[in-house]
Amino acid sequence: MKRSIALFREAKKVLVGGVNSPVRAFRAVEGDPIFVRSGKGARFTDADGKSYLDYCLSWGPMILGHAHPEVVAAATAAMRKGSSFGAPTELEVRLASEVRRALPSMERLRFTSSGTEAVMSALRVARAHTGRDLIVKFVGGYHGHADSLLVAAGSGAATLGRPDSAGVPIPWAKTTLLLPYNDLEAVHAIFKRFGREIAAVIVEPVAANMGVVPPREGFLETLRSVTRKYRSLLIFDEVITGFRLYYGGAQTANGIKPDLTCLGKIIGGGFPVGAYGGRRGLMELVAPVGPVYQAGTLSGNPVAMAAGLKTLEVLKREKPYAALAQRTAELAGGIRQLAGLAGIPVSVNHVASMFTVFFAPGAVSDFLSAKTADTRRYARFFHSLLADRVYFPPSQFEAAMLSVKHRSSDIDRTLDAVARAFKRI
Ligand SMILES: *Cc1c(COP(=O)(O)O)cnc(C)c1O
Protein backbone atom coordinates (compact mmCIF):
# COMPACT_ATOMS: atom_id res chain seq x y z
CA MET A 1 0.00 0.00 0.00
CA LYS A 2 2.89 2.39 0.70
CA ARG A 3 3.64 3.26 -2.89
CA SER A 4 -0.06 3.56 -3.81
CA ILE A 5 -0.62 5.93 -0.88
CA ALA A 6 2.36 8.05 -1.86
CA LEU A 7 1.23 8.15 -5.49
CA PHE A 8 -2.29 9.15 -4.49
CA ARG A 9 -0.90 12.00 -2.39
CA GLU A 10 1.14 13.16 -5.36
CA ALA A 11 -1.77 12.65 -7.76
CA LYS A 12 -4.05 14.86 -5.71
CA LYS A 13 -1.63 17.75 -6.27
CA VAL A 14 -2.06 17.61 -10.05
CA LEU A 15 -5.23 15.67 -10.86
CA VAL A 16 -8.63 16.62 -9.54
CA GLY A 17 -9.24 14.31 -6.61
CA GLY A 18 -6.16 12.38 -7.74
CA VAL A 19 -8.05 10.53 -10.49
CA ASN A 20 -9.40 10.88 -14.01
CA SER A 21 -12.78 9.29 -13.33
CA PRO A 22 -14.50 9.72 -9.96
CA VAL A 23 -15.28 6.14 -8.89
CA ARG A 24 -11.58 5.27 -9.03
CA ALA A 25 -10.99 7.42 -5.96
CA PHE A 26 -12.63 4.82 -3.65
CA ARG A 27 -14.99 7.40 -2.13
CA ALA A 28 -17.80 4.83 -2.10
CA VAL A 29 -15.76 2.35 -0.06
CA GLU A 30 -13.34 4.80 1.61
CA GLY A 31 -9.60 4.36 1.89
CA ASP A 32 -6.91 5.01 -0.69
CA PRO A 33 -7.16 3.66 -4.22
CA ILE A 34 -4.75 1.00 -5.46
CA PHE A 35 -2.46 2.32 -8.18
CA VAL A 36 -1.93 -0.28 -10.89
CA ARG A 37 1.49 -0.94 -12.34
CA SER A 38 0.68 -3.70 -14.82
CA GLY A 39 -1.78 -6.43 -15.65
CA LYS A 40 -1.75 -9.89 -17.19
CA GLY A 41 -4.75 -12.15 -17.72
CA ALA A 42 -7.16 -12.05 -14.78
CA ARG A 43 -4.67 -10.25 -12.55
CA PHE A 44 -3.04 -6.90 -12.08
CA THR A 45 -0.06 -5.87 -10.00
CA ASP A 46 -0.15 -2.72 -7.92
CA ALA A 47 2.52 -0.09 -7.41
CA ASP A 48 3.79 -2.03 -4.37
CA GLY A 49 4.20 -5.24 -6.32
CA LYS A 50 1.13 -7.03 -4.91
CA SER A 51 -0.97 -9.07 -7.31
CA TYR A 52 -4.78 -9.00 -7.32
CA LEU A 53 -7.44 -11.10 -8.99
CA ASP A 54 -9.37 -8.47 -10.96
CA TYR A 55 -13.18 -8.46 -11.15
CA CYS A 56 -13.38 -4.85 -12.31
CA LEU A 57 -11.60 -5.35 -15.65
CA SER A 58 -11.53 -1.67 -16.51
CA TRP A 59 -15.33 -1.66 -15.98
CA GLY A 60 -15.92 -4.09 -18.80
CA PRO A 61 -13.61 -3.82 -21.80
CA MET A 62 -11.07 -6.48 -20.77
CA ILE A 63 -13.13 -9.60 -21.47
CA LEU A 64 -9.99 -11.33 -22.77
CA GLY A 65 -8.05 -10.34 -19.65
CA HIS A 66 -5.20 -7.86 -19.44
CA ALA A 67 -2.45 -7.70 -22.06
CA HIS A 68 -3.83 -10.50 -24.19
CA PRO A 69 -0.87 -11.43 -26.42
CA GLU A 70 -2.84 -11.30 -29.68
CA VAL A 71 -4.39 -7.93 -28.83
CA VAL A 72 -1.01 -6.53 -27.78
CA ALA A 73 0.50 -7.73 -31.06
CA ALA A 74 -2.34 -6.25 -33.15
CA ALA A 75 -2.23 -2.87 -31.39
CA THR A 76 1.57 -2.73 -31.57
CA ALA A 77 1.56 -3.57 -35.25
CA ALA A 78 -1.00 -0.81 -35.89
CA MET A 79 1.07 1.69 -33.92
CA ARG A 80 4.18 0.91 -35.91
CA LYS A 81 2.32 2.01 -38.99
CA GLY A 82 1.31 5.34 -37.45
CA SER A 83 -1.23 5.94 -34.73
CA SER A 84 -3.52 8.56 -36.23
CA PHE A 85 -4.02 10.23 -39.57
CA GLY A 86 -7.33 12.04 -39.46
CA ALA A 87 -8.01 10.30 -42.75
CA PRO A 88 -9.92 7.06 -43.29
CA THR A 89 -8.14 3.72 -42.85
CA GLU A 90 -9.02 0.13 -43.77
CA LEU A 91 -9.19 -0.97 -40.13
CA GLU A 92 -12.29 1.18 -39.55
CA VAL A 93 -14.09 -0.51 -42.43
CA ARG A 94 -13.14 -3.94 -41.15
CA LEU A 95 -14.24 -3.36 -37.57
CA ALA A 96 -17.48 -1.69 -38.73
CA SER A 97 -18.23 -4.66 -40.99
CA GLU A 98 -17.60 -7.14 -38.19
CA VAL A 99 -19.78 -5.17 -35.77
CA ARG A 100 -22.59 -5.05 -38.33
CA ARG A 101 -22.32 -8.79 -38.99
CA ALA A 102 -22.84 -9.36 -35.27
CA LEU A 103 -25.45 -6.60 -34.83
CA PRO A 104 -27.41 -6.38 -38.10
CA SER A 105 -29.64 -3.59 -36.74
CA MET A 106 -26.59 -1.34 -37.11
CA GLU A 107 -26.83 -1.00 -40.90
CA ARG A 108 -24.71 2.12 -40.77
CA LEU A 109 -22.49 3.12 -37.89
CA ARG A 110 -20.04 5.72 -36.71
CA PHE A 111 -17.11 5.27 -34.34
CA THR A 112 -16.42 7.79 -31.58
CA SER A 113 -13.77 7.94 -28.86
CA SER A 114 -16.05 7.09 -25.92
CA GLY A 115 -19.40 5.61 -25.00
CA THR A 116 -20.50 9.03 -23.77
CA GLU A 117 -20.03 10.51 -27.22
CA ALA A 118 -21.83 7.61 -28.87
CA VAL A 119 -24.88 8.08 -26.64
CA MET A 120 -24.84 11.86 -26.96
CA SER A 121 -24.78 11.55 -30.74
CA ALA A 122 -27.49 8.88 -30.85
CA LEU A 123 -29.77 11.23 -28.91
CA ARG A 124 -29.00 13.98 -31.39
CA VAL A 125 -30.00 11.70 -34.26
CA ALA A 126 -33.20 10.72 -32.47
CA ARG A 127 -34.10 14.35 -31.87
CA ALA A 128 -33.30 15.27 -35.47
CA HIS A 129 -35.36 12.40 -36.85
CA THR A 130 -38.44 13.00 -34.71
CA GLY A 131 -38.26 16.76 -34.35
CA ARG A 132 -38.96 16.17 -30.66
CA ASP A 133 -36.89 17.07 -27.61
CA LEU A 134 -37.83 14.69 -24.80
CA ILE A 135 -35.83 11.59 -23.89
CA VAL A 136 -36.95 8.84 -21.52
CA LYS A 137 -34.32 7.20 -19.37
CA PHE A 138 -34.47 4.87 -16.40
CA VAL A 139 -33.39 5.72 -12.90
CA GLY A 140 -30.05 4.10 -12.10
CA GLY A 141 -29.21 3.68 -15.78
CA TYR A 142 -25.91 5.23 -16.78
CA HIS A 143 -25.34 6.43 -20.29
CA GLY A 144 -22.19 8.50 -19.93
CA HIS A 145 -22.00 12.09 -18.79
CA ALA A 146 -23.76 14.09 -21.51
CA ASP A 147 -25.69 17.00 -19.98
CA SER A 148 -29.22 15.80 -20.60
CA LEU A 149 -28.44 12.39 -19.10
CA LEU A 150 -26.99 13.61 -15.81
CA VAL A 151 -30.42 13.85 -14.29
CA ALA A 152 -32.13 12.52 -11.21
CA ALA A 153 -35.77 11.82 -10.58
CA GLY A 154 -37.74 14.40 -8.68
CA SER A 155 -40.51 13.31 -6.37
CA GLY A 156 -43.17 11.01 -7.81
CA ALA A 157 -42.80 7.91 -9.89
CA ALA A 158 -42.57 9.53 -13.31
CA THR A 159 -41.18 13.01 -13.44
CA LEU A 160 -39.26 15.53 -15.44
CA GLY A 161 -35.62 15.23 -14.55
CA ARG A 162 -33.65 17.67 -12.46
CA PRO A 163 -29.87 18.09 -12.75
CA ASP A 164 -27.88 15.39 -10.96
CA SER A 165 -24.67 17.30 -11.50
CA ALA A 166 -23.76 20.92 -10.96
CA GLY A 167 -23.36 22.73 -14.24
CA VAL A 168 -26.23 21.03 -16.05
CA PRO A 169 -28.75 23.67 -17.15
CA ILE A 170 -32.21 23.02 -15.74
CA PRO A 171 -33.81 23.29 -19.21
CA TRP A 172 -31.48 20.49 -20.41
CA ALA A 173 -32.40 18.24 -17.49
CA LYS A 174 -36.06 18.93 -18.12
CA THR A 175 -35.80 17.33 -21.54
CA THR A 176 -35.25 14.01 -19.77
CA LEU A 177 -38.08 11.99 -18.26
CA LEU A 178 -37.17 9.44 -15.62
CA LEU A 179 -38.87 6.14 -14.95
CA PRO A 180 -38.10 3.21 -12.68
CA TYR A 181 -36.37 0.34 -14.51
CA ASN A 182 -38.67 -2.63 -15.16
CA ASP A 183 -41.82 -0.60 -14.51
CA LEU A 184 -44.20 -1.28 -17.39
CA GLU A 185 -47.05 0.79 -16.01
CA ALA A 186 -44.83 3.84 -15.70
CA VAL A 187 -43.83 3.42 -19.34
CA HIS A 188 -47.44 3.33 -20.48
CA ALA A 189 -48.35 6.29 -18.29
CA ILE A 190 -45.53 8.53 -19.48
CA PHE A 191 -46.31 7.80 -23.13
CA LYS A 192 -49.96 8.52 -22.57
CA ARG A 193 -49.01 11.92 -21.22
CA PHE A 194 -45.97 12.95 -23.30
CA GLY A 195 -45.89 10.35 -26.10
CA ARG A 196 -45.94 12.77 -29.03
CA GLU A 197 -43.09 14.81 -27.57
CA ILE A 198 -40.79 11.88 -26.83
CA ALA A 199 -37.90 11.53 -29.27
CA ALA A 200 -36.52 8.34 -27.78
CA VAL A 201 -36.31 5.90 -24.93
CA ILE A 202 -32.75 5.00 -23.97
CA VAL A 203 -32.21 1.85 -21.96
CA GLU A 204 -29.50 -0.58 -20.90
CA PRO A 205 -31.06 -3.86 -22.12
CA VAL A 206 -29.47 -5.44 -19.06
CA ALA A 207 -28.85 -2.76 -16.46
CA ALA A 208 -25.26 -2.88 -15.23
CA ASN A 209 -24.66 0.54 -13.71
CA MET A 210 -26.86 0.21 -10.62
CA GLY A 211 -25.26 -3.14 -10.11
CA VAL A 212 -26.51 -5.88 -12.41
CA VAL A 213 -30.29 -5.83 -12.85
CA PRO A 214 -31.84 -7.99 -15.57
CA PRO A 215 -34.88 -6.75 -17.47
CA ARG A 216 -38.11 -8.31 -16.32
CA GLU A 217 -39.99 -10.42 -18.84
CA GLY A 218 -41.86 -8.20 -21.27
CA PHE A 219 -40.06 -5.00 -20.28
CA LEU A 220 -37.98 -4.53 -23.43
CA GLU A 221 -40.80 -5.85 -25.62
CA THR A 222 -43.09 -3.20 -24.16
CA LEU A 223 -40.52 -0.48 -24.81
CA ARG A 224 -40.36 -1.66 -28.41
CA SER A 225 -44.09 -1.70 -28.98
CA VAL A 226 -44.83 1.57 -27.18
CA THR A 227 -42.07 3.52 -28.95
CA ARG A 228 -43.28 2.15 -32.26
CA LYS A 229 -46.84 3.18 -31.53
CA TYR A 230 -45.83 6.76 -30.72
CA ARG A 231 -43.17 6.95 -33.46
CA SER A 232 -40.42 7.49 -30.90
CA LEU A 233 -37.10 5.72 -31.24
CA LEU A 234 -35.78 2.94 -29.05
CA ILE A 235 -32.09 3.22 -28.22
CA PHE A 236 -30.27 0.26 -26.72
CA ASP A 237 -27.22 1.40 -24.80
CA GLU A 238 -25.12 -1.72 -25.23
CA VAL A 239 -21.86 -0.04 -24.22
CA ILE A 240 -21.43 -2.69 -21.51
CA THR A 241 -23.57 -5.52 -22.88
CA GLY A 242 -22.17 -5.41 -26.42
CA PHE A 243 -19.99 -8.51 -26.92
CA ARG A 244 -20.17 -9.24 -23.18
CA LEU A 245 -23.39 -11.28 -23.08
CA TYR A 246 -23.07 -12.86 -26.51
CA TYR A 247 -21.16 -12.33 -29.71
CA GLY A 248 -23.32 -9.31 -30.56
CA GLY A 249 -25.51 -7.70 -27.91
CA ALA A 250 -28.51 -8.25 -25.69
CA GLN A 251 -30.54 -7.78 -28.88
CA THR A 252 -28.86 -10.86 -30.36
CA ALA A 253 -30.67 -13.12 -27.93
CA ASN A 254 -33.88 -11.27 -27.16
CA GLY A 255 -34.72 -10.66 -30.81
CA ILE A 256 -35.75 -7.06 -30.17
CA LYS A 257 -34.49 -4.69 -32.79
CA PRO A 258 -33.75 -1.21 -31.46
CA ASP A 259 -33.69 1.78 -33.80
CA LEU A 260 -30.27 2.85 -32.57
CA THR A 261 -27.55 0.99 -30.70
CA CYS A 262 -24.62 2.40 -28.74
CA LEU A 263 -21.43 0.44 -28.19
CA GLY A 264 -18.08 1.03 -26.48
CA LYS A 265 -15.85 -0.81 -24.02
CA ILE A 266 -15.16 -4.30 -25.51
CA ILE A 267 -15.14 -3.16 -29.16
CA GLY A 268 -12.05 -1.05 -28.40
CA GLY A 269 -10.08 -3.90 -26.84
CA GLY A 270 -8.95 -1.62 -24.00
CA PHE A 271 -8.52 1.55 -26.04
CA PRO A 272 -10.83 4.59 -26.05
CA VAL A 273 -13.80 3.85 -28.29
CA GLY A 274 -17.52 4.17 -28.82
CA ALA A 275 -19.90 3.54 -31.70
CA TYR A 276 -23.49 4.28 -32.57
CA GLY A 277 -25.56 3.00 -35.41
CA GLY A 278 -28.93 1.99 -36.73
CA ARG A 279 -30.85 1.58 -39.92
CA ARG A 280 -29.49 3.33 -42.92
CA GLY A 281 -32.20 5.96 -43.33
CA LEU A 282 -31.76 7.08 -39.74
CA MET A 283 -27.98 7.15 -39.68
CA GLU A 284 -27.82 9.02 -42.95
CA LEU A 285 -29.06 12.01 -41.00
CA VAL A 286 -25.47 12.28 -39.78
CA ALA A 287 -22.87 14.49 -41.50
CA PRO A 288 -21.45 14.36 -44.14
CA VAL A 289 -24.61 12.79 -45.61
CA GLY A 290 -27.16 14.60 -43.42
CA PRO A 291 -27.64 17.67 -41.25
CA VAL A 292 -26.71 16.21 -37.82
CA TYR A 293 -23.18 17.31 -37.02
CA GLN A 294 -20.86 14.93 -35.21
CA ALA A 295 -17.09 14.50 -35.58
CA GLY A 296 -13.92 13.43 -33.78
CA THR A 297 -10.17 13.94 -34.27
CA LEU A 298 -9.39 10.43 -33.01
CA SER A 299 -12.63 8.71 -34.06
CA GLY A 300 -11.89 5.35 -35.65
CA ASN A 301 -8.34 5.54 -34.34
CA PRO A 302 -6.30 2.78 -36.01
CA VAL A 303 -4.75 1.44 -32.80
CA ALA A 304 -8.17 1.19 -31.11
CA MET A 305 -9.67 -0.36 -34.25
CA ALA A 306 -6.90 -2.97 -34.43
CA ALA A 307 -7.28 -3.87 -30.75
CA GLY A 308 -11.06 -4.06 -31.07
CA LEU A 309 -10.93 -6.11 -34.24
CA LYS A 310 -8.52 -8.60 -32.68
CA THR A 311 -10.64 -8.82 -29.54
CA LEU A 312 -13.71 -9.67 -31.60
CA GLU A 313 -11.71 -12.16 -33.66
CA VAL A 314 -10.59 -14.01 -30.54
CA LEU A 315 -14.12 -13.97 -29.09
CA LYS A 316 -15.56 -15.29 -32.33
CA ARG A 317 -12.98 -18.05 -32.50
CA GLU A 318 -13.02 -19.15 -28.87
CA LYS A 319 -16.78 -18.76 -28.22
CA PRO A 320 -16.24 -18.29 -24.48
CA TYR A 321 -19.74 -17.10 -23.61
CA ALA A 322 -21.33 -20.32 -22.33
CA ALA A 323 -18.29 -21.14 -20.19
CA LEU A 324 -18.14 -17.58 -18.84
CA ALA A 325 -21.81 -17.67 -17.87
CA GLN A 326 -21.35 -21.06 -16.24
CA ARG A 327 -18.35 -19.93 -14.21
CA THR A 328 -20.15 -16.76 -13.14
CA ALA A 329 -23.21 -18.77 -12.09
CA GLU A 330 -20.95 -21.01 -9.99
CA LEU A 331 -19.38 -18.02 -8.30
CA ALA A 332 -22.74 -16.32 -7.72
CA GLY A 333 -24.23 -19.54 -6.35
CA GLY A 334 -21.23 -20.06 -4.09
CA ILE A 335 -21.48 -16.52 -2.73
CA ARG A 336 -25.19 -16.96 -2.06
CA GLN A 337 -24.55 -20.19 -0.21
CA LEU A 338 -21.77 -18.70 1.92
CA ALA A 339 -23.97 -15.72 2.77
CA GLY A 340 -26.71 -18.11 3.86
CA LEU A 341 -24.28 -19.97 6.12
CA ALA A 342 -23.05 -16.70 7.59
CA GLY A 343 -26.58 -15.39 8.03
CA ILE A 344 -25.89 -12.30 5.93
CA PRO A 345 -28.75 -11.08 3.74
CA VAL A 346 -27.53 -10.72 0.17
CA SER A 347 -29.14 -10.70 -3.22
CA VAL A 348 -26.74 -11.86 -5.92
CA ASN A 349 -27.77 -10.87 -9.43
CA HIS A 350 -25.88 -12.31 -12.37
CA VAL A 351 -26.28 -12.20 -16.12
CA ALA A 352 -23.70 -13.88 -18.38
CA SER A 353 -20.26 -12.85 -17.04
CA MET A 354 -21.52 -9.92 -14.92
CA PHE A 355 -22.69 -10.06 -11.33
CA THR A 356 -23.38 -7.93 -8.27
CA VAL A 357 -23.50 -8.94 -4.63
CA PHE A 358 -26.14 -6.61 -3.20
CA PHE A 359 -26.18 -6.45 0.58
CA ALA A 360 -29.93 -6.06 0.32
CA PRO A 361 -32.69 -7.84 2.21
CA GLY A 362 -34.77 -8.72 -0.86
CA ALA A 363 -34.63 -9.09 -4.62
CA VAL A 364 -33.14 -6.20 -6.58
CA SER A 365 -35.11 -5.29 -9.70
CA ASP A 366 -34.67 -1.54 -10.00
CA PHE A 367 -32.77 1.38 -8.49
CA LEU A 368 -35.10 1.74 -5.53
CA SER A 369 -34.52 -1.85 -4.43
CA ALA A 370 -30.79 -1.55 -5.23
CA LYS A 371 -30.69 1.42 -2.86
CA THR A 372 -31.89 -0.75 0.01
CA ALA A 373 -28.40 -2.29 -0.02
CA ASP A 374 -26.15 -1.68 2.96
CA THR A 375 -23.30 0.23 1.30
CA ARG A 376 -21.20 0.31 4.48
CA ARG A 377 -21.33 -3.45 4.62
CA TYR A 378 -20.33 -3.60 0.98
CA ALA A 379 -17.38 -1.34 1.80
CA ARG A 380 -16.23 -3.73 4.55
CA PHE A 381 -16.73 -6.68 2.22
CA PHE A 382 -14.71 -4.92 -0.49
CA HIS A 383 -11.80 -4.15 1.85
CA SER A 384 -11.75 -7.66 3.25
CA LEU A 385 -11.52 -9.05 -0.29
CA LEU A 386 -8.86 -6.49 -1.14
CA ALA A 387 -6.78 -7.62 1.83
CA ASP A 388 -7.04 -11.13 0.35
CA ARG A 389 -5.93 -9.73 -3.02
CA VAL A 390 -9.29 -9.96 -4.74
CA TYR A 391 -10.33 -6.72 -6.41
CA PHE A 392 -14.08 -6.12 -6.71
CA PRO A 393 -15.52 -2.86 -8.12
CA PRO A 394 -15.05 -0.16 -5.48
CA SER A 395 -18.79 0.57 -5.28
CA GLN A 396 -21.92 -1.41 -4.38
CA PHE A 397 -23.64 -0.17 -7.52
CA GLU A 398 -21.23 -1.42 -10.16
CA ALA A 399 -21.08 -4.73 -11.98
CA ALA A 400 -18.31 -7.20 -11.23
CA MET A 401 -17.01 -8.94 -14.36
CA LEU A 402 -15.23 -12.11 -15.34
CA SER A 403 -12.75 -12.52 -18.17
CA VAL A 404 -11.89 -15.63 -20.14
CA LYS A 405 -8.77 -15.84 -17.95
CA HIS A 406 -10.69 -16.37 -14.70
CA ARG A 407 -10.15 -20.05 -14.07
CA SER A 408 -11.91 -22.51 -11.86
CA SER A 409 -9.09 -22.27 -9.30
CA ASP A 410 -9.61 -18.48 -9.25
CA ILE A 411 -13.28 -18.98 -8.44
CA ASP A 412 -12.29 -21.28 -5.54
CA ARG A 413 -9.82 -18.70 -4.28
CA THR A 414 -12.45 -15.99 -4.54
CA LEU A 415 -14.99 -18.06 -2.61
CA ASP A 416 -12.41 -18.63 0.16
CA ALA A 417 -11.89 -14.88 0.36
CA VAL A 418 -15.65 -14.28 0.33
CA ALA A 419 -16.12 -16.77 3.19
CA ARG A 420 -13.50 -14.93 5.23
CA ALA A 421 -15.10 -11.59 4.34
CA PHE A 422 -18.53 -12.75 5.51
CA LYS A 423 -16.97 -13.78 8.83
CA ARG A 424 -15.26 -10.41 9.25
CA ILE A 425 -18.21 -8.20 8.38
C1 LIG B 1 -19.46 2.93 -19.66
C2 LIG B 1 -20.81 3.26 -20.16
C3 LIG B 1 -21.06 4.42 -20.91
C4 LIG B 1 -20.05 5.51 -21.10
O1 LIG B 1 -18.93 5.09 -21.82
P1 LIG B 1 -17.57 5.92 -21.67
O2 LIG B 1 -16.66 5.28 -22.65
O3 LIG B 1 -17.15 5.77 -20.24
O4 LIG B 1 -17.89 7.33 -21.99
C5 LIG B 1 -22.32 4.59 -21.45
N1 LIG B 1 -23.28 3.68 -21.26
C6 LIG B 1 -23.08 2.56 -20.55
C7 LIG B 1 -24.18 1.56 -20.40
C8 LIG B 1 -21.84 2.33 -19.95
O5 LIG B 1 -21.66 1.23 -19.21
The ligand as an ORCA input file, in Angstrom:
! r2SCAN-3c Opt
* xyz 0 1
  C     -19.465      2.926    -19.659
  C     -20.806      3.260    -20.164
  C     -21.062      4.418    -20.910
  C     -20.049      5.505    -21.102
  O     -18.933      5.091    -21.821
  P     -17.574      5.920    -21.669
  O     -16.658      5.285    -22.654
  O     -17.147      5.767    -20.242
  O     -17.887      7.332    -21.990
  C     -22.322      4.589    -21.447
  N     -23.283      3.676    -21.257
  C     -23.077      2.559    -20.552
  C     -24.181      1.561    -20.402
  C     -21.843      2.327    -19.955
  O     -21.665      1.235    -19.211
*
